[in-house]
Amino acid sequence: MLKKQCPYFNLCGGCVWQDLSEKDYISKKESFIRMSFKDAGIDINLNPMVLIPTGTRRRASFSFIKGHLGFNSLKSHQVIEIESCPLLKKEINKVLPI
């Protein structure tokens, strides 16, 4: 995981578990997925989780409100403007306006 390398940790709503060990992250994520399906009445078998390395993410959901581009703050509609995201590919970070 990122181990708090991101300057937006705890501001942006994206990487809320980045301070966990890889093992704890996988356990928490799998538990979250299992509970979501269980709540919907669906029984599933999960394949092992595949983690992506830092700087390789190809997609992100940005918010744009009143001239501000960034990510939503955790559980809000407040936009946190970012200069770059350590998880995203450099090509995406290059087009951010800040």
N, CA, C and O atoms as CSV, one atom per row, in Angstrom:
chain,resi,resn,atom,element,x,y,z
A,1,MET,N,N,0.820,-1.164,0.000
A,1,MET,CA,C,0.000,0.000,0.000
A,1,MET,C,C,0.879,1.248,0.000
A,1,MET,O,O,2.106,1.147,-0.018
A,2,LEU,N,N,0.265,2.398,0.020
A,2,LEU,CA,C,1.019,3.643,-0.098
A,2,LEU,C,C,1.755,4.045,1.178
A,2,LEU,O,O,2.691,4.842,1.115
A,3,LYS,N,N,1.366,3.527,2.306
A,3,LYS,CA,C,1.999,3.865,3.587
A,3,LYS,C,C,2.066,5.371,3.816
A,3,LYS,O,O,3.111,5.907,4.185
A,4,LYS,N,N,0.954,6.038,3.595
A,4,LYS,CA,C,0.803,7.475,3.843
A,4,LYS,C,C,1.737,8.348,3.008
A,4,LYS,O,O,2.092,9.442,3.446
A,5,GLN,N,N,2.141,7.903,1.833
A,5,GLN,CA,C,2.954,8.714,0.940
A,5,GLN,C,C,2.138,9.825,0.289
A,5,GLN,O,O,2.695,10.827,-0.157
A,6,CYS,N,N,0.859,9.655,0.236
A,6,CYS,CA,C,0.006,10.623,-0.440
A,6,CYS,C,C,-0.254,11.816,0.473
A,6,CYS,O,O,-0.680,11.638,1.614
A,7,PRO,N,N,-0.002,13.044,-0.018
A,7,PRO,CA,C,-0.250,14.226,0.811
A,7,PRO,C,C,-1.737,14.484,1.055
A,7,PRO,O,O,-2.087,15.320,1.888
A,8,TYR,N,N,-2.608,13.785,0.345
A,8,TYR,CA,C,-4.049,13.991,0.480
A,8,TYR,C,C,-4.709,12.926,1.347
A,8,TYR,O,O,-5.930,12.918,1.498
A,9,PHE,N,N,-3.907,12.025,1.919
A,9,PHE,CA,C,-4.460,10.983,2.782
A,9,PHE,C,C,-5.249,11.625,3.918
A,9,PHE,O,O,-4.773,12.568,4.550
A,10,ASN,N,N,-6.430,11.125,4.174
A,10,ASN,CA,C,-7.388,11.630,5.163
A,10,ASN,C,C,-8.088,12.913,4.726
A,10,ASN,O,O,-8.926,13.417,5.472
A,11,LEU,N,N,-7.787,13.454,3.569
A,11,LEU,CA,C,-8.520,14.587,3.001
A,11,LEU,C,C,-9.417,14.090,1.874
A,11,LEU,O,O,-10.634,14.280,1.887
A,12,CYS,N,N,-8.783,13.453,0.907
A,12,CYS,CA,C,-9.459,12.874,-0.242
A,12,CYS,C,C,-10.198,11.618,0.234
A,12,CYS,O,O,-9.765,10.975,1.190
A,13,GLY,N,N,-11.268,11.277,-0.399
A,13,GLY,CA,C,-12.028,10.093,-0.006
A,13,GLY,C,C,-11.587,8.817,-0.672
A,13,GLY,O,O,-12.260,7.794,-0.542
A,14,GLY,N,N,-10.466,8.844,-1.391
A,14,GLY,CA,C,-10.054,7.688,-2.173
A,14,GLY,C,C,-9.346,6.581,-1.422
A,14,GLY,O,O,-9.814,5.443,-1.434
A,15,CYS,N,N,-8.271,6.867,-0.790
A,15,CYS,CA,C,-7.389,5.828,-0.229
A,15,CYS,C,C,-7.545,5.699,1.282
A,15,CYS,O,O,-6.581,5.879,2.025
A,16,VAL,N,N,-8.724,5.395,1.725
A,16,VAL,CA,C,-8.992,5.386,3.162
A,16,VAL,C,C,-8.268,4.273,3.909
A,16,VAL,O,O,-8.148,4.330,5.133
A,17,TRP,N,N,-7.785,3.262,3.194
A,17,TRP,CA,C,-7.111,2.141,3.853
A,17,TRP,C,C,-5.623,2.087,3.529
A,17,TRP,O,O,-4.994,1.055,3.757
A,18,GLN,N,N,-5.053,3.139,3.016
A,18,GLN,CA,C,-3.656,3.077,2.576
A,18,GLN,C,C,-2.666,2.872,3.711
A,18,GLN,O,O,-1.516,2.510,3.461
A,19,ASP,N,N,-3.084,3.096,4.951
A,19,ASP,CA,C,-2.177,2.912,6.078
A,19,ASP,C,C,-2.143,1.475,6.584
A,19,ASP,O,O,-1.388,1.166,7.506
A,20,LEU,N,N,-2.947,0.595,5.997
A,20,LEU,CA,C,-2.966,-0.806,6.403
A,20,LEU,C,C,-1.837,-1.586,5.735
A,20,LEU,O,O,-1.341,-1.202,4.676
A,21,SER,N,N,-1.443,-2.682,6.369
A,21,SER,CA,C,-0.499,-3.594,5.724
A,21,SER,C,C,-1.204,-4.231,4.526
A,21,SER,O,O,-2.433,-4.219,4.450
A,22,GLU,N,N,-0.444,-4.776,3.608
A,22,GLU,CA,C,-1.035,-5.413,2.430
A,22,GLU,C,C,-1.983,-6.539,2.856
A,22,GLU,O,O,-3.078,-6.668,2.308
A,23,LYS,N,N,-1.571,-7.338,3.818
A,23,LYS,CA,C,-2.400,-8.449,4.313
A,23,LYS,C,C,-3.711,-7.933,4.908
A,23,LYS,O,O,-4.780,-8.464,4.607
A,24,ASP,N,N,-3.631,-6.903,5.749
A,24,ASP,CA,C,-4.835,-6.341,6.364
A,24,ASP,C,C,-5.733,-5.671,5.332
A,24,ASP,O,O,-6.958,-5.744,5.431
A,25,TYR,N,N,-5.126,-5.013,4.334
A,25,TYR,CA,C,-5.896,-4.374,3.269
A,25,TYR,C,C,-6.717,-5.420,2.510
A,25,TYR,O,O,-7.914,-5.242,2.284
A,26,ILE,N,N,-6.055,-6.508,2.124
A,26,ILE,CA,C,-6.740,-7.568,1.376
A,26,ILE,C,C,-7.866,-8.166,2.212
A,26,ILE,O,O,-8.967,-8.385,1.707
A,27,SER,N,N,-7.596,-8.427,3.476
A,27,SER,CA,C,-8.605,-9.000,4.362
A,27,SER,C,C,-9.813,-8.075,4.490
A,27,SER,O,O,-10.954,-8.528,4.400
A,28,LYS,N,N,-9.570,-6.799,4.697
A,28,LYS,CA,C,-10.652,-5.814,4.858
A,28,LYS,C,C,-11.458,-5.679,3.563
A,28,LYS,O,O,-12.688,-5.649,3.591
A,29,LYS,N,N,-10.761,-5.598,2.436
A,29,LYS,CA,C,-11.425,-5.443,1.144
A,29,LYS,C,C,-12.275,-6.673,0.811
A,29,LYS,O,O,-13.417,-6.540,0.371
A,30,GLU,N,N,-11.715,-7.870,1.022
A,30,GLU,CA,C,-12.468,-9.090,0.746
A,30,GLU,C,C,-13.690,-9.197,1.650
A,30,GLU,O,O,-14.758,-9.618,1.204
A,31,SER,N,N,-13.540,-8.820,2.917
A,31,SER,CA,C,-14.660,-8.847,3.849
A,31,SER,C,C,-15.757,-7.883,3.398
A,31,SER,O,O,-16.941,-8.220,3.441
A,32,PHE,N,N,-15.367,-6.695,2.969
A,32,PHE,CA,C,-16.305,-5.700,2.468
A,32,PHE,C,C,-17.077,-6.239,1.254
A,32,PHE,O,O,-18.293,-6.074,1.166
A,33,ILE,N,N,-16.369,-6.878,0.330
A,33,ILE,CA,C,-16.996,-7.424,-0.880
A,33,ILE,C,C,-17.949,-8.558,-0.516
A,33,ILE,O,O,-19.080,-8.605,-0.999
A,34,ARG,N,N,-17.485,-9.475,0.343
A,34,ARG,CA,C,-18.332,-10.601,0.756
A,34,ARG,C,C,-19.622,-10.114,1.424
A,34,ARG,O,O,-20.706,-10.617,1.128
A,35,MET,N,N,-19.501,-9.139,2.321
A,35,MET,CA,C,-20.681,-8.625,3.027
A,35,MET,C,C,-21.645,-7.935,2.064
A,35,MET,O,O,-22.861,-8.045,2.218
A,36,SER,N,N,-21.113,-7.230,1.081
A,36,SER,CA,C,-21.970,-6.561,0.099
A,36,SER,C,C,-22.813,-7.574,-0.668
A,36,SER,O,O,-24.012,-7.374,-0.862
A,37,PHE,N,N,-22.181,-8.658,-1.101
A,37,PHE,CA,C,-22.921,-9.697,-1.820
A,37,PHE,C,C,-23.879,-10.433,-0.889
A,37,PHE,O,O,-25.009,-10.737,-1.274
A,38,LYS,N,N,-23.435,-10.721,0.333
A,38,LYS,CA,C,-24.289,-11.409,1.306
A,38,LYS,C,C,-25.541,-10.585,1.595
A,38,LYS,O,O,-26.646,-11.124,1.659
A,39,ASP,N,N,-25.359,-9.267,1.770
A,39,ASP,CA,C,-26.497,-8.379,2.017
A,39,ASP,C,C,-27.492,-8.386,0.858
A,39,ASP,O,O,-28.684,-8.152,1.054
A,40,ALA,N,N,-26.993,-8.655,-0.350
A,40,ALA,CA,C,-27.852,-8.713,-1.532
A,40,ALA,C,C,-28.404,-10.121,-1.762
A,40,ALA,O,O,-29.117,-10.364,-2.736
A,41,GLY,N,N,-28.063,-11.063,-0.842
A,41,GLY,CA,C,-28.566,-12.429,-0.960
A,41,GLY,C,C,-27.854,-13.257,-2.015
A,41,GLY,O,O,-28.416,-14.220,-2.536
A,42,ILE,N,N,-26.612,-12.884,-2.336
A,42,ILE,CA,C,-25.854,-13.582,-3.376
A,42,ILE,C,C,-24.671,-14.290,-2.736
A,42,ILE,O,O,-23.875,-13.678,-2.023
A,43,ASP,N,N,-24.565,-15.600,-3.001
A,43,ASP,CA,C,-23.443,-16.387,-2.497
A,43,ASP,C,C,-22.349,-16.398,-3.570
A,43,ASP,O,O,-22.616,-16.740,-4.722
A,44,ILE,N,N,-21.130,-16.029,-3.199
A,44,ILE,CA,C,-20.053,-15.947,-4.186
A,44,ILE,C,C,-18.799,-16.671,-3.701
A,44,ILE,O,O,-18.602,-16.887,-2.505
A,45,ASN,N,N,-17.966,-17.036,-4.659
A,45,ASN,CA,C,-16.615,-17.499,-4.385
A,45,ASN,C,C,-15.679,-16.455,-4.974
A,45,ASN,O,O,-15.712,-16.196,-6.178
A,46,LEU,N,N,-14.850,-15.857,-4.135
A,46,LEU,CA,C,-13.927,-14.822,-4.612
A,46,LEU,C,C,-12.620,-15.426,-5.079
A,46,LEU,O,O,-12.064,-16.313,-4.431
A,47,ASN,N,N,-12.138,-14.944,-6.198
A,47,ASN,CA,C,-10.773,-15.263,-6.622
A,47,ASN,C,C,-9.821,-14.453,-5.761
A,47,ASN,O,O,-10.221,-13.439,-5.188
A,48,PRO,N,N,-8.569,-14.880,-5.658
A,48,PRO,CA,C,-7.605,-14.090,-4.878
A,48,PRO,C,C,-7.507,-12.669,-5.417
A,48,PRO,O,O,-7.543,-12.446,-6.627
A,49,MET,N,N,-7.386,-11.724,-4.513
A,49,MET,CA,C,-7.310,-10.319,-4.882
A,49,MET,C,C,-5.973,-10.010,-5.569
A,49,MET,O,O,-4.925,-10.535,-5.193
A,50,VAL,N,N,-6.042,-9.164,-6.563
A,50,VAL,CA,C,-4.850,-8.712,-7.266
A,50,VAL,C,C,-4.651,-7.236,-6.933
A,50,VAL,O,O,-5.522,-6.412,-7.213
A,51,LEU,N,N,-3.520,-6.904,-6.341
A,51,LEU,CA,C,-3.215,-5.507,-6.018
A,51,LEU,C,C,-2.442,-4.871,-7.162
A,51,LEU,O,O,-1.615,-5.516,-7.806
A,52,ILE,N,N,-2.720,-3.613,-7.401
A,52,ILE,CA,C,-1.996,-2.910,-8.459
A,52,ILE,C,C,-0.875,-2.078,-7.845
A,52,ILE,O,O,-1.043,-1.516,-6.763
A,53,PRO,N,N,0.258,-1.997,-8.522
A,53,PRO,CA,C,1.351,-1.180,-7.994
A,53,PRO,C,C,1.019,0.318,-8.071
A,53,PRO,O,O,0.205,0.750,-8.887
A,54,THR,N,N,1.662,1.079,-7.214
A,54,THR,CA,C,1.528,2.531,-7.226
A,54,THR,C,C,1.887,3.066,-8.606
A,54,THR,O,O,2.840,2.600,-9.231
A,55,GLY,N,N,1.123,4.043,-9.078
A,55,GLY,CA,C,1.405,4.685,-10.360
A,55,GLY,C,C,0.909,3.936,-11.580
A,55,GLY,O,O,1.338,4.231,-12.696
A,56,THR,N,N,0.010,2.965,-11.397
A,56,THR,CA,C,-0.469,2.194,-12.547
A,56,THR,C,C,-1.982,2.239,-12.747
A,56,THR,O,O,-2.496,1.632,-13.686
A,57,ARG,N,N,-2.687,2.936,-11.896
A,57,ARG,CA,C,-4.142,3.005,-12.022
A,57,ARG,C,C,-4.520,3.792,-13.276
A,57,ARG,O,O,-4.008,4.886,-13.511
A,58,ARG,N,N,-5.430,3.218,-14.085
A,58,ARG,CA,C,-5.798,3.808,-15.370
A,58,ARG,C,C,-7.100,4.579,-15.344
A,58,ARG,O,O,-7.436,5.244,-16.323
A,59,ARG,N,N,-7.848,4.508,-14.241
A,59,ARG,CA,C,-9.146,5.183,-14.163
A,59,ARG,C,C,-9.283,5.881,-12.818
A,59,ARG,O,O,-8.721,5.453,-11.810
A,60,ALA,N,N,-10.040,6.956,-12.835
A,60,ALA,CA,C,-10.362,7.667,-11.602
A,60,ALA,C,C,-11.659,8.428,-11.828
A,60,ALA,O,O,-11.965,8.831,-12.951
A,61,SER,N,N,-12.409,8.619,-10.772
A,61,SER,CA,C,-13.649,9.386,-10.839
A,61,SER,C,C,-13.401,10.749,-10.201
A,61,SER,O,O,-13.376,10.888,-8.978
A,62,PHE,N,N,-13.221,11.740,-11.051
A,62,PHE,CA,C,-12.977,13.102,-10.586
A,62,PHE,C,C,-14.294,13.829,-10.377
A,62,PHE,O,O,-15.314,13.482,-10.971
A,63,SER,N,N,-14.254,14.827,-9.537
A,63,SER,CA,C,-15.399,15.713,-9.331
A,63,SER,C,C,-15.020,17.099,-9.830
A,63,SER,O,O,-13.871,17.526,-9.712
A,64,PHE,N,N,-15.995,17.786,-10.385
A,64,PHE,CA,C,-15.781,19.150,-10.857
A,64,PHE,C,C,-16.959,19.982,-10.387
A,64,PHE,O,O,-18.076,19.810,-10.874
A,65,ILE,N,N,-16.718,20.885,-9.443
A,65,ILE,CA,C,-17.778,21.730,-8.895
A,65,ILE,C,C,-17.268,23.162,-8.795
A,65,ILE,O,O,-16.226,23.425,-8.195
A,66,LYS,N,N,-18.014,24.079,-9.390
A,66,LYS,CA,C,-17.708,25.516,-9.325
A,66,LYS,C,C,-16.240,25.816,-9.639
A,66,LYS,O,O,-15.581,26.568,-8.921
A,67,GLY,N,N,-15.746,25.223,-10.711
A,67,GLY,CA,C,-14.380,25.492,-11.161
A,67,GLY,C,C,-13.298,24.722,-10.436
A,67,GLY,O,O,-12.116,24.956,-10.687
A,68,HIS,N,N,-13.656,23.813,-9.549
A,68,HIS,CA,C,-12.675,23.024,-8.804
A,68,HIS,C,C,-12.691,21.573,-9.294
A,68,HIS,O,O,-13.744,20.937,-9.333
A,69,LEU,N,N,-11.521,21.061,-9.664
A,69,LEU,CA,C,-11.379,19.684,-10.136
A,69,LEU,C,C,-10.546,18.910,-9.139
A,69,LEU,O,O,-9.481,19.364,-8.721
A,70,GLY,N,N,-11.028,17.748,-8.762
A,70,GLY,CA,C,-10.277,16.897,-7.843
A,70,GLY,C,C,-11.104,15.692,-7.463
A,70,GLY,O,O,-11.910,15.199,-8.251
A,71,PHE,N,N,-10.895,15.223,-6.244
A,71,PHE,CA,C,-11.647,14.089,-5.716
A,71,PHE,C,C,-12.544,14.583,-4.585
A,71,PHE,O,O,-12.235,15.572,-3.920
A,72,ASN,N,N,-13.646,13.889,-4.377
A,72,ASN,CA,C,-14.504,14.242,-3.257
A,72,ASN,C,C,-13.817,13.905,-1.943
A,72,ASN,O,O,-13.133,12.889,-1.819
A,73,SER,N,N,-14.015,14.772,-0.978
A,73,SER,CA,C,-13.572,14.497,0.375
A,73,SER,C,C,-14.386,13.310,0.892
A,73,SER,O,O,-15.487,13.047,0.409
A,74,LEU,N,N,-13.849,12.614,1.854
A,74,LEU,CA,C,-14.503,11.419,2.388
A,74,LEU,C,C,-15.926,11.728,2.836
A,74,LEU,O,O,-16.147,12.608,3.669
A,75,LYS,N,N,-16.883,11.002,2.281
A,75,LYS,CA,C,-18.304,11.099,2.633
A,75,LYS,C,C,-18.865,12.513,2.493
A,75,LYS,O,O,-19.681,12.944,3.307
A,76,SER,N,N,-18.426,13.231,1.459
A,76,SER,CA,C,-18.966,14.568,1.238
A,76,SER,C,C,-18.924,14.907,-0.243
A,76,SER,O,O,-18.434,14.130,-1.062
A,77,HIS,N,N,-19.439,16.063,-0.563
A,77,HIS,CA,C,-19.369,16.569,-1.938
A,77,HIS,C,C,-18.334,17.677,-2.062
A,77,HIS,O,O,-18.233,18.314,-3.110
A,78,GLN,N,N,-17.572,17.912,-1.018
A,78,GLN,CA,C,-16.504,18.912,-1.076
A,78,GLN,C,C,-15.388,18.379,-1.978
A,78,GLN,O,O,-14.943,17.242,-1.819
A,79,VAL,N,N,-14.942,19.203,-2.920
A,79,VAL,CA,C,-13.894,18.801,-3.845
A,79,VAL,C,C,-12.521,19.139,-3.260
A,79,VAL,O,O,-12.261,20.280,-2.877
A,80,ILE,N,N,-11.660,18.142,-3.198
A,80,ILE,CA,C,-10.275,18.322,-2.772
A,80,ILE,C,C,-9.436,18.402,-4.040
A,80,ILE,O,O,-9.248,17.401,-4.731
A,81,GLU,N,N,-8.934,19.593,-4.341
A,81,GLU,CA,C,-8.102,19.766,-5.528
A,81,GLU,C,C,-6.754,19.091,-5.288
A,81,GLU,O,O,-6.172,19.214,-4.210
A,82,ILE,N,N,-6.268,18.382,-6.296
A,82,ILE,CA,C,-4.999,17.676,-6.162
A,82,ILE,C,C,-4.048,18.073,-7.279
A,82,ILE,O,O,-4.468,18.419,-8.384
A,83,GLU,N,N,-2.774,18.017,-6.974
A,83,GLU,CA,C,-1.749,18.238,-8.001
A,83,GLU,C,C,-1.475,16.949,-8.741
A,83,GLU,O,O,-1.277,16.951,-9.956
A,84,SER,N,N,-1.464,15.844,-8.008
A,84,SER,CA,C,-1.286,14.529,-8.612
A,84,SER,C,C,-1.714,13.474,-7.613
A,84,SER,O,O,-1.789,13.732,-6.411
A,85,CYS,N,N,-1.991,12.292,-8.117
A,85,CYS,CA,C,-2.382,11.159,-7.289
A,85,CYS,C,C,-1.329,10.073,-7.479
A,85,CYS,O,O,-1.091,9.649,-8.610
A,86,PRO,N,N,-0.694,9.613,-6.407
A,86,PRO,CA,C,0.361,8.605,-6.525
A,86,PRO,C,C,-0.107,7.286,-7.142
A,86,PRO,O,O,0.715,6.523,-7.650
A,87,LEU,N,N,-1.403,7.006,-7.106
A,87,LEU,CA,C,-1.894,5.757,-7.669
A,87,LEU,C,C,-2.068,5.815,-9.181
A,87,LEU,O,O,-1.981,4.790,-9.856
A,88,LEU,N,N,-2.315,7.016,-9.717
A,88,LEU,CA,C,-2.634,7.155,-11.140
A,88,LEU,C,C,-1.402,7.097,-12.035
A,88,LEU,O,O,-0.291,7.437,-11.629
A,89,LYS,N,N,-1.641,6.652,-13.268
A,89,LYS,CA,C,-0.570,6.676,-14.270
A,89,LYS,C,C,-0.126,8.123,-14.494
A,89,LYS,O,O,-0.920,9.054,-14.359
A,90,LYS,N,N,1.129,8.294,-14.831
A,90,LYS,CA,C,1.681,9.647,-15.011
A,90,LYS,C,C,0.961,10.408,-16.117
A,90,LYS,O,O,0.870,11.635,-16.055
A,91,GLU,N,N,0.449,9.711,-17.124
A,91,GLU,CA,C,-0.259,10.372,-18.220
A,91,GLU,C,C,-1.533,11.055,-17.725
A,91,GLU,O,O,-1.913,12.107,-18.240
A,92,ILE,N,N,-2.183,10.474,-16.747
A,92,ILE,CA,C,-3.387,11.099,-16.179
A,92,ILE,C,C,-2.998,12.293,-15.319
A,92,ILE,O,O,-3.603,13.361,-15.406
A,93,ASN,N,N,-1.979,12.097,-14.489
A,93,ASN,CA,C,-1.529,13.204,-13.625
A,93,ASN,C,C,-1.073,14.416,-14.435
A,93,ASN,O,O,-1.243,15.550,-13.989
A,94,LYS,N,N,-0.504,14.198,-15.599
A,94,LYS,CA,C,-0.003,15.290,-16.430
A,94,LYS,C,C,-1.105,16.249,-16.883
A,94,LYS,O,O,-0.832,17.425,-17.124
A,95,VAL,N,N,-2.344,15.766,-17.001
A,95,VAL,CA,C,-3.411,16.619,-17.509
A,95,VAL,C,C,-4.188,17.324,-16.406
A,95,VAL,O,O,-5.119,18.077,-16.693
A,96,LEU,N,N,-3.820,17.092,-15.148
A,96,LEU,CA,C,-4.488,17.806,-14.056
A,96,LEU,C,C,-4.090,19.277,-14.101
A,96,LEU,O,O,-2.933,19.599,-14.374
A,97,PRO,N,N,-5.033,20.164,-13.838
A,97,PRO,CA,C,-4.794,21.591,-14.048
A,97,PRO,C,C,-3.854,22.259,-13.048
A,97,PRO,O,O,-3.344,23.343,-13.331
A,98,ILE,N,N,-3.614,21.664,-11.921
A,98,ILE,CA,C,-2.784,22.334,-10.900
A,98,ILE,C,C,-1.318,22.019,-11.148
A,98,ILE,O,O,-0.453,22.482,-10.405
